[in-house]
Amino acid sequence: MAIPTSSPFATTSSVGISRLSSISRSFDWRSKCFASSSHHLFFTKIRTSRRAPHLSPVTRVASDSDLKETVSDNGVSNLPSVYDPSSIASSIKFHAEFTPSFSHEHFSLPKVYRATAESVRDALIINWNATYDHYDKENMKQAYYLSMEFLQGRALLNAIGNLELTGKYAEALKQLGYTLESVASQEPDAALGNGGLGRLASCFLDSMATLNYPAWGYGLRYKHGLFKQNITKDGQEEVAESWLEMGSPWEIARNDVSYPVKFYGKVVVGSDGKKHWIGGENIKADAYDVPIPGYKTKTTINLRLWSTTVPSQDFDLSAFSAGEHSKASEAHQNAEKICYVLYPGDESLEGKILRLKQQYTLCSASLQDIIARFERRSGNSVNWEDFPAKVAVQMNDTHPTLCIPELMRILIDVKGLSWDDSWKITQRTVAYTNHTVLPEALEKWSLDIMQKLLPRHVEIIEMIDEQLVNTIIAQYGTVDLDILEKKLKEMRILDNVDLLPSIAQQFVKPKEQKSTLKSKKISLMKIVEPSDQPPNEEPESSTVTLTEEVITKKDEAVEEIEEEEEEDEEEEEEVFLKSDPEKPKLVRMANLCVVGGHAVNGVAEIHSEIVKDEVFNSFYQMWPEKFQNKTNGVTPRRWIKFCNPGLSDIITKWIGTDDWVLNTEKLSQLEQFAENEELQEEWREAKRRNKIKVASLIRERTGYIVSPDAMFDIQVKRIHEYKRQLLNILGIVYRYKKMKEMTEEERLKSFVPRVCIFGGKAFATYVQAKRIVKFISEVASTINHDPEIGDLLKVVFVPDYNVSVAELLIPASELSQHISTAGMEASGTSNMKFAMNGCVLIGTLDGANVEIREEVGEENFFLFGARAEEIADFRKERAKGKFVPDPRFEEVKKFVRSGAFGIRNYEELMGSLEGNEGYGRADYFLVGKDFPSYIECQVKVDEAYRDQKKWTKMSILNTAFSAKFSSDRTIHEYAKDIWDIKPVMLP
């Protein structure tokens, strides 16, 4: 049978296509696919139609007669082409029988979910194939987004929402005896990310598809994700994610798409004069594809995930037969563990090597795939100068940095291009998004580890570094060596590595100077003293004999010359920028990104200024044209329309159109109704319904019972000291202490009821973050069981925070905390989601908070704390011992130490807020400095919340002025300013 290689996604048979299309259309589509066989890269085996097996009854759903009506004798589903509830229900029943992932005896919820997802996938694949057939035909420039994380969340509701089939699927499932909500709840979150980095990448994919940009994503298919978080009496417990245990209906294994990836080995020069990387460990990266549908468009792009394994022949059968079972499967285990977990612990050497293997696998497999597609689309006329005109590669943070030396390696060693041509192509192709100003997050890899694992790449990086050093010397000259030394230390890719001798010799005194001294010394030595001259001999013509009174001067001159020679020898030993043998040699990945790419962007206005002024200031001075800002955004489809349908309906009703889902600037029309009592009533009721859902979630996950009539105050994000969950919980402790000191009447007068909700994961090796999680849990246990406080204050830590939990918490939120130390959060995206859903923010002037406050208005944002430009001085003040803590801050620490929250010792946690020096102590993140401002701001929050009309107006205006924070706007800017791609509409 001919294989339809023109379509990279043609894995469905006529069975799959005809489920949601007419038979005639199905056969027509197949004939088109089989007509072309020019694209060798994506050979895909097509499952042929098979005769239907014996059909067992489907409990509660379909009788034998029902199935006979929907399935023909040859197993092809005879469904009408219209997407009506009845045909959808028939498609679901068909999948329950003919795409079985569960036993056929029962039509239980997990099986219903799987069959429903597969029926949706049929519709996606039709558009998916059409999208890439058209892209192949047009051969336009395409963008590729490389990220270690894609935090997708559940796909079912998003897919049917983008296909505009939510209502019809809900009705179809109702016909089958189920609700859409209960079926969707069966889907596990895809564990491919941790926090904002991965969720941003997923929002970007949604916008790329919705806006019809030719682009797709590349990532790794982590079997166990980051980890599943349990909260026990001892705090956070990490267990492996199980999202793939039952398989994923959204991914398609591309058994024909795999690429070799090499580690270790050595580099040799062949007889052809080229470098060859030989030997070592060889694995293969196998492709798994996930469709990403756009909203109200046919465009369906792709997320390609790599899984790692080795060929079957690498299984040592002889060793296995000899009983050496571990040895026999060692190669398989080494390959497969690369994609076991996201961010494996890197405290050990093995952990570091595994992380580097992950990063290189992503870069190597993705670039090989991109290049193969470029060559295939180019046909017989491959012109490598056109590569940057057809390909844009975006590195999401520093994790994919190895794209730069890997692209160079392929172009030079495999494709035979020169260094200069390869470098020009690489720089024009690659761009870098910076996501952090934290020094520890700007990756630095051990040169020794990289040399061992990727020897050829180290050679290329050394050459790039040499080229950079020469550029810096040419820019700043050698007159002022102090300035030059400073620039080289800041900008070099290789840290604590000696300069090449050819460069270092420029900073050593010229040999001629040494020769001149030697000549002078010889001349002086030829001055013969009377006692030195042999008797009865005349002096040589070239010598001079001096009288005794000048002999002393001669000796002094010789001594002076000898001293200068000794100084020269000492100076010659002092190598310029000499490495320190006590410190490790490092490769600075962020510097390599800046040097190797054509664009560097921050992700919020304040962050981009810090990138230019501080993080990469020397690079900015040299190449100001490289630096840009691209303020992050989130997709309004998932983060308003789908996760908050009640509020979405209200917005559509009052604006008069649902165009705001694609054109978020239309949200501003809500402003004119912000004080309308009818809208305010509807708005509050929608918020309360969402709060009831969260109260149910909290009871299910934690056992705590909370009132939906209290203010829902939420902080959900990765647990980190700079994000200052510690400031939040200490504020709650202070609030609790004050409540305990008051009478009941005073409490009710001073405080509004609050439910303070936390969520987020602490990295397994981040001890201080795990202490914070434990402390929050202990405070929650104490406060929630205090009958004197009752519903006036509740504290909840929701375990295993993920996208699905966020989709419940964010619509229910009324106050959201974004309280990081100013200047340390690059952007944040949850702040945007909260604002879109009518939540009022309390926060510092950090990251995107600055722009959110500008957009929604100062009066609709609760601001506190030090500003970014003040932070350095406050830390210096602390280091000099001049900081005077506020009495309220000392009071709350004393209360914690008193044992009010149990017998556990929190000395390490409180101690980190004390002292005057040392990272991890001395309150580096300024919790104590901002504490007074924070609790005073919280008093203002209480006052505002008491006036529900005022609060609701603030809530409405937060939604109305959140248009800027759509990821559609961000992607338009990337496409125009960095990728140079244009929308491509499918016919």
Secondary structure, 3 states (H helix, E strand, C coil): CCCCCCCCCCCCCHHHHHCCCCHHHHHHHHHHHHHCCCCCCCCCCCCCCCCCCCCCCECCCECHHHHHHHECCCCCECCCCCCCHHHHHHHHHHHHHHCCCCCCCCCCHHHHHHHHHHHHHHHHHHHHHHHHHHHHHHCCCEEEEECCCCCCECCHHHHHHHCCCHHHHHHHHHHCCCCHHHHHCCCCCECCCCCHHHHHHHHHHHHHHHCCCCEEEEEECCCCCCCEEEEECCEEEEECCCCCCCCCCCCEEEEEEEEEEEECCEEEECCCCCEEEECCEEEEEEEEEEEEECCCCCCEEEEEEEEEECCHHHCCHHHHHCCCHHHHCHHHHHHHHHHCCCCCCCCCHHHHHHHHHHHHHHHHHHHHHHHHHHHHHHCCCCCHHHHHHHEEEEEECCCCCCHHHHHHHHHHHHCCCCHHHHHHHHHHHEEEECCCCCHHHCCEEEHHHHHHHCHHHHHHHHHHHHHHHHHHHHHHCCCCHHHHHHHHHHHCCEECCCCCHHHHHHHCCCHHHHHHHHHHHHHHHCEECHHHCCCCCCCCCCCEECCHHHHHHHHHHHHHHHHHHHHHHHHHHCCCCCCCCCCCCEEEHHHHHHHHCCCEEECCHHHHHHHHHHHCHHHHHHCHHHEEECCCCECHHHHHHHCCHHHHHHHHHHHCCCHHHCCHHHHHHHHHHCCCHHHHHHHHHHHHHHHHHHHHHHHHHHCCCCCCCCEEEEEECCCCHHHCHHHHHHHHHHHHHHHHCCCHHHHHHHCCCEEEEEECCCCCCCHHHHHHHHHHHHHHHHHHCCCCCHHHEEEEEECCCCHHHHHHHHHHCCEEEECCCCCCCCCCCHHHHHHHCCCEEEECCCCCHHHHHHHHCHHHEEECCCCHHHHHHHHHHHHCCCCCCCHHHHHHHHHHHCCCCCCCCCHHHHHCCCCCCCCCCCCCCCHHHHHHHHHHHHHHHHHHHHCHHHHHHHHHHHHHCCHHHEHHHHHHHHHHHHHCCCCCCCC
